[in-house]
């Protein structure tokens, strides 16, 4: 989902509410819990596809594109230039979908992969920028996201430490350091 203007909208993803999701790209898989409170000014583009649509791709979608996983950041903030470039990619998809090209399906698959790889580049850039923060802050942020996503199924610190691939003691120390 590319949301261009959404100042009066609220996007809830796995219990985390995002107010004013303008200038964002959001990714959701069937495992995500997604809810919208649409605003009158909301404008954007949504692309739906099934994983089977990209079966020809050598890797499963969730393996190659981490932003579809429950354990990763599923929202990208984009600059005006990035938004314009992505809007162009979405427009290419829409035009091909509406067209009668003899290789329409193959072209749609290729255009979708181009869009996803462009989003992966932006995802990687955002992850690098976040890497500038301390490891404890990054871990505490990921813990908060996981807590919001999995609070019904994971009740112990050990289970969250396992999800985060750290020891329970390290998780506890990091959270205490960051939150006091």
N, C-alpha and C positions, 0 to 999 in steps of 0.2 A: 504494500500500500504506500503510495506517495501522497502525503498530505501537504498541500501547498498553503492553503489558508484555512485555519481551523481554530481561531482564537476563542470561539465560543463553544468548542467541542471538548469532550473528555473521552479519552481512550483508556480503557482498563484492560490490562494484560496480566493474567495470572495474579489478580488481586492488587496490582500496582496501578494506581490512577495517574494518568499523564494529562495534566491540564494544558490547554493550548498546544496541541501536538503539531503546530505549523512547522513547515520545513523539516519534516521527518520522513524516513522510510521505515516501515514496520514490516516485520516478517512473522508469519504465523504458520504453524503446522497443525495437523489435526489434534495434537496433544495439548495445544495451548487453549487457555480459556480467554476468550476475547469478547469484549463488550464495547459498544459505542454509545455515546450520547451525542447525537449529531447536532451540529449547530447550523443556524441559517446561513452563515457565511462559509461553511465548509466546502472546500473544493479540493479535488484530488483524483487519483486514478487507482483502481484496484485490479490486480491480475490474479486470477485463480487458475491453478493447474494441479493435476494429479502427478504423483511421482512417476507413474507409468509413462507419462508424456515424454520423460527424459530417460527412458530405459536404455536408449542407445548410448548414453553418456557412460564412460567407463566406471564412474564411481556413483554410489547412491547420493541423492541430493543432499541429505543431512551430513554425509561424510565430507563432501567437497565444499559445502556452504554452511559454515558453522552457525550462522545466524538463524537457521531453522531449528536448531536444537533447543531443548528446554533449558539446558544448563548454561546457555550463552546469552549475551546481550542481543535482544531482538529488535532494537530500535537504533537507528542512525540519525543523528542531526546532520543536516546538509547545508552547505553554504548556498547563496543564490546561484553561483556558477554551476555547482554540482547539481542543484535542483533543475536548472535549465537543461543540462546535459541528460539527466535522467528523464525529464519530461519528453525530450526528443526520442529517447529509447522507447518509452511507453507509447508514444505516437506511432513509431514504426511498427510496433506490435499491433496496435489497433488498426492501422491501415492494412497490414498484411492479413489480419483476421477478417476484415471486411472485404478483401479483394478476392479475385478469382485466379490467382497465380496457379499454374499447373503443379508446382511443388510447394504449395501453400503450407502444408503441415511441416515439411522439412525446413522451410524458411522460418516458420514460427518457432520451431525448436532451436534453430540457430540464433534467432533474435533474442529468445528468452535466455539462452546461455550467455549471450553478450551482456544482457542486462544483469544477470546474476553475477557474472565475473566483475562487472563494473561496481556492483554493490559490494562484492568481496574485497575489492581494492579499497573502497571507502571504509569498510569494516576494519581492515588491517590498519589503515591510517589512524582510525579512531582508537584502536587498541594500542598503537604505538604512542599516541598522545597520552593515553591514560597510563601508560607504562612510566611516564614521568612522575607519577605519584608514588609514594612509598609502597612497598609490598604489603605492609600491614593495612594501609588504607584500601588498597585494591582488594585484598582478601576480605576485609570487613564489608566492602560494597557488594562483592559477590555473595557473601553470606546473607546479607540483607535481601538480595534478590532471590536467593534460594529459599530463604525463610518465607518470603511472600508467596513463592510458587509451590512449596512443598509442605507447608505447615500442617496440612491434614494427614500426610502420610509419614513424615519424618518428625519424631518427637524428641530425639536425643542429640546431644552435641556430637556424639560419635558418628551418627548417621550423616550429619552435615559435614563433618570432617572427611568422611569417606567420599561424599559427593564432590568436595572441593580438593580431594587428593592431598590432604595434609593430615598431620597427626592431631588428635584431639587437644593435646597440650599446646601445640603451635597455634591452633585456632583460638583457644582460650586466651593465650598470651596476646595474640594480635588484636582480638576484640577488646581486651582490657586496655591495651596500649592506645587504641584509637578512641574508644568510648569512655575510658576512665572507669 
